[in-house]
Amino acid sequence: MTRIGFLLAAALLTACASAPPHGERLLTQAETRLAQGDHAGASDAFREALAHYQMLNDEAAIVRSGLGLAGAALLAGRLQAADDRLQAICQQAEIIEPERLRLLQSSLALQRGYYEQARLFLEPVLTSPTRSDALYRALLAKRIEVALAAEADDVDDWLTRYAQAVGERRDQSAVRLHRFRAERARRAGDAETARRELLEAHRLEKSLPAALQRHSR
């Protein structure tokens, strides 16, 4: 083998070794599209990833793909499709991804107007440690949405917990916090605070990378 041929082969081997597996690329692509609001594109990628991992019998990746499909259907307003997906992987997800499962189950119940059911889905995963801070913030945010929708009297308590979890962050979770505060103030008849919080949410959102601006809403 010539020196050039050897270097080319080495480069190809290095590229193959460092490139993520096909299924992981599909999942990353799907999750990126979902965050950008491309529900159809995300669904296609999640579906392809699911088929890939079913052939490999990779249960954790199957659950991740199935939850992704349910999330895409939910955000697209296809509630029955989301429900069907969640039902199909519920038993495995309870073991492998319980927090994400409960988050989606609560979101589905909330969209259907079942506020008490939405609250109950979140209860067990908010009283035990979550696998990541980002996931914990997402669960708290969903709990605030449920409390606002149900016009419950514990909204302020959950807002306080969410504010503590957000801390000094300047990201989409902070944008959401300002929007929650604005809605809380609006319902309390405090138009000035509501206006100020919405302006701050808008200002902060504009400072985020474009890919995150849609995701913050």
C-alpha positions as CSV (number, residue, x, y, z in Angstrom):
1,M,0.0,0.0,0.0
2,T,1.3,3.5,-0.9
3,R,1.8,6.1,1.7
4,I,-1.1,8.1,0.4
5,G,-3.3,5.0,0.3
6,F,-2.3,4.1,3.9
7,L,-3.1,7.7,5.1
8,L,-6.5,7.6,3.3
9,A,-7.4,4.2,4.9
10,A,-6.3,5.5,8.3
11,A,-8.5,8.6,7.9
12,L,-11.5,6.5,6.9
13,L,-11.0,4.2,9.9
14,T,-10.7,7.1,12.2
15,A,-13.9,8.7,10.7
16,C,-15.8,5.4,11.1
17,A,-14.6,5.0,14.7
18,S,-15.6,8.5,15.7
19,A,-18.9,8.7,13.9
20,P,-22.0,8.0,16.0
21,P,-24.0,4.9,15.2
22,H,-26.7,5.1,12.7
23,G,-29.5,4.9,15.3
24,E,-28.0,7.5,17.5
25,R,-27.7,9.9,14.5
26,L,-31.3,9.3,13.8
27,L,-32.4,10.0,17.4
28,T,-30.3,13.2,17.6
29,Q,-31.7,14.4,14.3
30,A,-35.2,13.6,15.4
31,E,-34.8,15.4,18.7
32,T,-33.3,18.4,17.0
33,R,-36.2,18.6,14.6
34,L,-38.7,18.2,17.4
35,A,-37.1,21.1,19.3
36,Q,-37.4,23.2,16.1
37,G,-41.1,22.4,15.7
38,D,-40.7,20.1,12.7
39,H,-43.1,17.5,13.9
40,A,-43.4,15.6,10.6
41,G,-39.6,15.4,10.1
42,A,-39.1,14.4,13.7
43,S,-41.7,11.7,13.5
44,D,-40.1,10.2,10.4
45,A,-36.7,10.1,12.0
46,F,-38.0,8.7,15.3
47,R,-39.9,6.0,13.3
48,E,-36.8,5.0,11.4
49,A,-34.8,4.9,14.7
50,L,-37.5,2.8,16.3
51,A,-37.4,0.2,13.4
52,H,-33.6,0.2,13.6
53,Y,-33.5,-0.5,17.3
54,Q,-36.2,-3.0,17.2
55,M,-34.0,-5.1,14.9
56,L,-31.2,-4.8,17.4
57,N,-33.6,-5.5,20.3
58,D,-32.2,-2.4,22.2
59,E,-34.9,-1.9,24.7
60,A,-33.6,1.5,26.1
61,A,-33.3,3.0,22.6
62,I,-36.7,1.5,21.6
63,V,-38.3,3.3,24.6
64,R,-36.5,6.6,23.7
65,S,-37.7,6.3,20.1
66,G,-41.2,5.5,21.2
67,L,-41.4,8.4,23.6
68,G,-40.1,10.7,20.9
69,L,-42.8,9.6,18.6
70,A,-45.4,10.2,21.3
71,G,-44.0,13.6,21.9
72,A,-44.1,14.5,18.3
73,A,-47.7,13.4,18.0
74,L,-48.6,15.3,21.1
75,L,-47.0,18.6,19.9
76,A,-48.8,18.1,16.5
77,G,-52.1,17.8,18.3
78,R,-52.6,14.1,17.4
79,L,-53.7,13.1,20.8
80,Q,-54.9,9.6,20.1
81,A,-51.7,8.8,18.2
82,A,-49.7,10.0,21.2
83,D,-51.9,7.9,23.6
84,D,-51.4,4.8,21.4
85,R,-47.6,5.2,21.4
86,L,-47.5,5.7,25.2
87,Q,-49.7,2.7,25.8
88,A,-47.4,0.6,23.6
89,I,-44.2,1.3,25.6
90,C,-45.7,2.1,29.0
91,Q,-44.4,-1.0,30.8
92,Q,-40.8,-0.6,29.6
93,A,-40.8,3.1,30.0
94,E,-41.9,2.9,33.6
95,I,-38.6,1.1,34.3
96,I,-36.3,2.8,31.8
97,E,-37.6,6.4,31.4
98,P,-40.2,7.0,34.2
99,E,-39.8,10.7,34.3
100,R,-40.2,11.3,30.6
101,L,-43.1,8.9,30.5
102,R,-44.9,10.7,33.2
103,L,-44.2,14.1,31.6
104,L,-45.8,13.0,28.4
105,Q,-48.7,11.3,30.1
106,S,-49.4,14.5,32.1
107,S,-49.1,16.6,28.9
108,L,-51.7,14.3,27.2
109,A,-54.1,14.5,30.2
110,L,-53.7,18.2,30.3
111,Q,-54.5,18.7,26.6
112,R,-57.6,16.5,27.1
113,G,-58.7,18.7,30.1
114,Y,-58.1,16.0,32.7
115,Y,-56.4,18.3,35.2
116,E,-56.5,16.0,38.2
117,Q,-55.1,13.1,36.2
118,A,-52.4,15.3,34.9
119,R,-51.4,16.3,38.4
120,L,-51.4,12.7,39.6
121,F,-49.1,11.6,36.8
122,L,-46.5,14.1,38.0
123,E,-46.7,13.5,41.7
124,P,-44.4,10.4,42.0
125,V,-41.6,11.9,39.8
126,L,-41.6,15.2,41.6
127,T,-41.1,13.7,45.0
128,S,-38.0,11.6,43.9
129,P,-34.7,12.6,42.3
130,T,-34.7,13.0,38.5
131,R,-31.9,12.0,36.2
132,S,-31.1,15.5,35.1
133,D,-31.7,19.1,36.1
134,A,-33.2,19.9,32.7
135,L,-35.7,17.1,33.1
136,Y,-36.6,18.3,36.7
137,R,-37.2,21.8,35.3
138,A,-39.4,20.4,32.6
139,L,-41.5,18.5,35.2
140,L,-41.9,21.5,37.4
141,A,-42.9,23.6,34.4
142,K,-45.6,21.0,33.5
143,R,-46.8,21.1,37.1
144,I,-47.2,24.9,36.9
145,E,-49.2,24.5,33.6
146,V,-51.5,22.0,35.3
147,A,-52.0,24.3,38.3
148,L,-52.7,27.3,36.1
149,A,-55.2,25.3,33.9
150,A,-57.0,24.0,37.0
151,E,-56.9,27.4,38.7
152,A,-55.4,25.7,41.7
153,D,-54.3,27.6,44.8
154,D,-50.8,26.2,44.8
155,V,-49.5,28.0,41.7
156,D,-47.3,30.3,43.7
157,D,-45.6,27.4,45.5
158,W,-44.7,25.7,42.3
159,L,-43.6,29.0,40.7
160,T,-41.2,29.4,43.7
161,R,-39.8,25.9,43.2
162,Y,-39.4,26.5,39.5
163,A,-37.6,29.8,40.1
164,Q,-35.2,28.1,42.5
165,A,-34.5,25.4,39.9
166,V,-33.9,28.0,37.1
167,G,-31.6,30.1,39.3
168,E,-29.4,32.4,37.3
169,R,-29.9,30.6,34.0
170,R,-30.5,32.7,30.9
171,D,-32.1,30.1,28.7
172,Q,-35.5,28.9,27.6
173,S,-36.4,27.8,31.1
174,A,-35.9,31.4,32.3
175,V,-38.1,32.6,29.4
176,R,-40.8,30.2,30.5
177,L,-40.5,31.4,34.1
178,H,-41.2,35.0,33.0
179,R,-44.2,33.8,31.0
180,F,-45.6,31.9,33.9
181,R,-45.2,34.9,36.1
182,A,-46.9,37.1,33.6
183,E,-49.9,34.7,33.4
184,R,-50.1,34.5,37.1
185,A,-50.1,38.3,37.4
186,R,-52.7,38.6,34.6
187,R,-55.0,36.3,36.5
188,A,-54.5,38.3,39.7
189,G,-55.5,41.5,37.9
190,D,-51.9,43.0,38.0
191,A,-51.7,44.2,34.4
192,E,-48.4,46.2,35.0
193,T,-46.5,43.2,36.4
194,A,-47.9,41.0,33.6
195,R,-46.7,43.5,31.0
196,R,-43.3,43.8,32.6
197,E,-42.8,40.0,32.8
198,L,-43.9,39.5,29.2
199,L,-41.4,42.2,28.1
200,E,-38.6,40.5,30.0
201,A,-39.6,37.1,28.5
202,H,-39.5,38.7,25.0
203,R,-36.2,40.4,25.6
204,L,-34.6,37.3,26.9
205,E,-36.0,35.1,24.2
206,K,-34.5,37.4,21.5
207,S,-31.1,36.9,23.0
208,L,-31.3,33.1,22.6
209,P,-29.9,31.2,19.6
210,A,-32.5,31.0,16.9
211,A,-32.9,27.2,17.3
212,L,-33.9,27.7,20.9
213,Q,-36.4,30.5,20.5
214,R,-39.2,28.3,19.2
215,H,-38.5,25.8,21.9
216,S,-38.9,28.3,24.7
217,R,-42.6,28.9,24.0
